[in-house]
Structure formats: C-alpha cells, structure tokens
Amino acid sequence: WQLRGINDKAISTVGDRTQTVEYDVAGEYFLKDTVACCFPDILKRQFDYGLTRNVDGICVRVDRSEAYVLHAPQEVNLWALGMFAPGKTRSVDEVWRAWATRRYGAEAAEGVIRALKPTQQVMEEVLNFGPFSFGDTRSFPPNGDRDAAKTHWANWRWDESYLPIYEQARNGDPVFTRKVIAQKKEAMLLAQRCLDELEKVKDKLDPIDYELLRSKLANNQVQLAYRAPMMIAYLKYRRLLNVSDADRKRRLAAEIREQLAEITKVASASYPPRGELKRLGRRMISGGPRWFEPTKIIEWVTKMENLLQAQGV
C-alpha cells in the first residue's frame, strides 16, 4: 500500500492454506512509472518476512493501466524479486549490479546505481509524512480539512504502537512537524544528488536512456517541490485548529501562506515540453513532469487559503 508500510500481519493467519503474496512493483500507489522509484531494500525486507511466515509463492504486478516497469528504473524491483524467489541471491547489492550492468552496460552501471538508489528515500518523502501516506496516493493530496493519515492501510490501524504518532500527525504536533520538515529538506538534497550523479555518467549512456532517466529523476524533484510544502502547510493548519491563542494562530497562518506561495511558484514555473521516445521496442514519455496538474495544485492552494480565512486569519 505504501513505501513505509509495516509487514502484513495477515500473512500466515489463514490456517493451513497455501499462501501466495502479491507484490506491486508497477506502482499503483507510487505514481506508477512517471517517476523513478527503486525499492529493492523494502522488497528484501518483505520477502524475508514472508519466508518466516511460510509463504509458498509470489505474484508480481508489472503493469497498471498504461504504466509498465519493463526498461524503466522500476525494473530493478522486478529483478530483485526475480532473483530472491529462486534463491539466486540474498544480496540487494548483487541485484543492483546485475540489473544495471545488463540494462545500461558495465561502464555506466555504477553511476546509474548511485543515481537511482536514493530514489526510494526521495519517493518516501514525496508520498509520506512520517510513517503515513499523505492521503490516498492514487489521488490528489488532501487539504487541511481532511484527516490525511486516516487511510485503510495506515500503520496505526494494524499496529497500536503507531497511535501516538497518528495523534501527533492529526493534530499537527510541532515536534512531529519539525521532524517532517527536516526529512523533506534531506530528501530535496538527495533528489538533486540523483540528478548530479546521472550527469557524471551521461557520456557513458545511450542518449535516449539518459534522457528517460533524467526526465524521471527531474519529476521526482518536481513532485517533492510541491508536495513537501503541501504536507508542511497541512500540518501547520492542523496545529492552527488546535490552538486558541490569537497571536499564535496568526503566526501559523503566516507560515502556512509561505508554504502556499512556494507551492504556487512550483505550479507556475516553466518546464520542458513532454515528448515521446522509442527505446527497446517501447514508446516512452520524456520531457516535463508527469502526474503534475498545475490547475489542481492552484485549486489546492486556493482551498487552503479559504480555510484560513474561514478561521478568521
């Protein structure tokens, strides 16, 4: 359900029935193939957990609507499960080396790995605040008048130790918010580092491969650039609802409007036009950001401003 989800407690609770676990590497909840989202480390943890719970087999989802992992960065996720399942390796690093060498060549492999490995952490921050997904990540992010951590798959529903953190998120606890802000800042640095590492191996890559990787890594950066301030604005608004001091409310409103201005800036910026490239028998989209709708983003900002005005700030 989400990149920071806990291990599924339902596994092995079905008596003596055969158990086959489904994995979604096509990213229904992870912006599909519009971004670079490589998470072999998560898959290794989940796979090893399944072995301890007597799982008999796995089923791997590789496409979703128009999205498809073949020849995309997400293909490394498929390779991970494909190598773990028959026992070819238990090493995530071996998976990375095998896939990157086969896909991009020996000269470019290490550079591509350095560019793509951090995408797990970047995408975790694109889609989550703390241990919770920011609403239903298949849809547009929620405004401050909704409980963004109240999803069916939220960790607090399955593990009561998350309940105190859930209360912090729901009420915009300042300590929780400061931690989220720090995590977003670190992810922004990582997103830029991914692009920098890719540039170092540009001359070792097929030009189309380079452009496809650059487009997806750039989209990671754009997604984070508007979603991070959304989450921060959301948390500060939830805090505003829980304070009574008028001065504190005004300060929070001003801080929220700073985030709204940052979101508007991202939505209003100019981006390269989208285009189509053909590579390895596939038609792939390159260029400007995808899963990115400036009109909806501005509507989100407008609604947040209306919520503030309704609070008299």
N, C-alpha and C positions, 0 to 999 in steps of 0.2 A: 504493500500500500504506500509506503513512503521510505525514503532513504535512511531515516533514523528510527524506523520501527523496531520493536523488540522481536525476539524469536517467537514464532507462532506456538502458543500454548496448546492449541487444539491438536497438534501432531501427536500421535500415539495414544489419543484418548478415544479411539473408535474400536475398542476391543481387539479382536484378532484379525481384523480386516486388513487386506493389502493396502498400503499407503503409497500413493504417487503424489508428489509435491509439484505444483505448478510454479514456475518462475517466469516473471515478465521482464525480459531484457529489452523489449521493444518500447517500454517507457510510457504506458498509458498515463501514469501519474507523474512522469518525469519529463514532460514537454516533448515526448516522442523523439524523433530524430532531428528536430530543429536545433538542437544543442549538442554539445559533446558531454556525455555523461557516462564515465567509465568507472564501474564499481566492483571489480573482482574481489577486493578485500571484503566487502559486505557479503558477496556471494559465497566466499570461502567460509565465513562465519556461519552463514545459514546452512550451507551444505554440511559442514561438520556437525552442526547441531542436529540436522536430520539423521545423520548416521547414528548418533547417540539415541535417537528415538525410533530406530528400526524402520526407517523409510526404505521402501522397496524399489522405488524408481522416481524419475523426474520427467516433467513435461515442460518444455521451454517455449515461450511465446516469442516469436522473432519478428512479427509484424503486427500492425494495428492500423486499420484504415489504410492510408497512403504511406504510413511510416514503415521502414524496413531496416534492419540492422546490418544487412549484408553490405560490406565495403564501407560502412560508416564507422566512426570511432566506437560506437556501442558494440561493434562486432567482437571486441575483446571480451565483453561479458559472456557472449555465446561461447567463445573459445575456453573461457575459464570453466564453465560447466561441462563443456565437451571434453576437457582434459581431466577434470576431477572425477567425473562419473565412471570412466573405465579404469581409473587408477593410474593414469599416465604420469601424473604429478600431484603433489600436495602443496606445491610452491606457487604462490601468486607471481613471484618474480619470473619464474620459468614460463608461465603463461604469457606475461607481457613480452618477454624476449622472443618467444616462438611466434606470437601473432605479429608483432611489429616488424620482425625480420621478414616474415612471409609476405606481409602486406606492403611494406614500404622499402624493403631492401636493407641489407646489412649496414650500409653506410649511414642511413638515416634513422635506423631503428632506435638507438639510444636517445637521440634528440627528440624523436616523436614521443617516446615514453615519458621523458621529462616534461614535455608539453601537455600530455594527456592525463598523467597520474593525478595531478591535483584537481582534476575536474569533478571527482567525487565530492571533495570538500566544498568546492565552489557551488556545485548544484545543491548540496545540502543546504547551503545558506540562501540560495535563490528561492528554495521552496519551503524552508522551515524557519520557525523562530523557536530557538531552543530545541527541545525534543519533539516538537509538534509541527505537523504540516500546517501551513498558513491557509486554512480552509481546505476545500476540495481542489487539489492542484490540477484537476482536469478542466476547471472552470476559472473565471476571472477572480482575482483576490477579493476577499470580503472587506467591507468598510467597517468603521468602528462600532456600528450599532449591531454587529453580529458577533457571536462567540466563535472566533476563528479556530479555537482549539477543540471545539465540540464536534468532532467527526466520529464516524463509526469505528475507525481504525486507530483513533488516538491512543497512545500508550497508557494513559491514565484509566482507560476503560478496562484494560487487561492486566494491569499491574498497579495495585493501590499505592505503591511507593511513589508513583508519579503524581498523586493527587495534590500534595502541597505545591509542586511546581505548576500544576494546572491552575491552582488558585492564584498563584503569582502572575501567570500569563493572563488569566481572565481579568484580573484587577489592575494590570499594569504596574506591578510592583517595581519600584525604582531599581532595586538590586538586580532583578531579572532583566529589566530594560537595559541597564548598563552592560550587562554581560552580552546581551544580544547585539548591542552597538559594537562592542569590541570584536565579536565574531564576524560581523559584517565588514568591518574595516580590514580584518585579516584576509577575508575572502576576496575583497577588492584587490588587495596586493597580489594574491595568488592568481586571480583572473588575468591580471596584467603579466605576471610571470609566465603564465602559459603561452601567451602571445609572443613574449620575448624569446622563450625557448624555441618556439616554432621558427622564428626568424633566423635563428642560428643554423638551422638545417634546411633553409629554403632552397639553397642551390643543390641539395642532395635529393630533393623530392621531384617527382613529376609535377609540372606546373599546375595541372588540374588537381592533383592530390593536395598540393599546397593550398590552393585557393579554397577547396572544400573544407580543409581543416581550419584555415584562417577564418572562414565565414562562421563556422560553428563556435569556435572559441570567442570570436567577437560577439556573437549572440549571447554566449554565457555572460559576457561582461555587461552587455546592454540589459539583459534580464535582471541582473543583480543591481544595476544602477537605478532602476525604478522600483523594483520590489523591495529592496532593503529599506529605503526611506518610507515605503508604504507600511512596512512592519513596525518601524520606529514610530511613525505617526499614529498608527493603530494603538500601540502600547501606551503612548502618552495620552491619547484620548481616553482609553480605558482608565488610566490613572485620574484624568480630569473628572471623570464621572464619580470617583470615589474620594474626592477631597472637597472640603466645604469652604476653605479659606479663599476669599475673592482674589487676593493678590497671587496666590499660588495658581489658581485657575487661569488668570491672565498670562502668567509666565508660561504655563503649559501650552496655552493656546498659541502664544508667540512661537514656541519651539515647534509646535505642530505645523504652523504655517511656514516655517523654514523648510521643513521636510516637503511640504506641498509644493513649494517653489522649486525644490530640487527635482521632484517628480515631473513637474511641468517642463522644466528645462530639458530633461531627457526625452520627453514625449514630443517636444517641439524641435529637436535637433534634426539636422540633415544626415541621411545615411545613404550608402551606395544603393543603386537600384538592384533589385533581385534579377537573377538570370538563371539559365539552365545550362548545365554541363553534362556531357556524356562521358562516363568512365566505367570500364569493366562491364559494359552491357547495361548499365543503369542510367536513368535520367535523374540527375541530382540538382538540387536548388543551391545556388550560391548567392553572394552579394549581401544585401542589407538584412537586418534582423527579421526573424520569423516568430510566430506566436507573439506578435507585437502589434497592438492596435492603438495608435495614439488617441483616437477619438474616445475609446473606452477608458483609457488612462486619464484623460482630462475629465471625463464624467465622474471617475472615482474621486479626483481632486475636488470637483465641484460639490459632490455629495458630502465629502468630509468638511468642506467649508460651511455648507448648510447645517451640518450637525453642530459645528462650533457656534454658529450664530443662534441656533435654537437653544444653546446653553447660555446665551447672553454674553458670550465672549467673542 
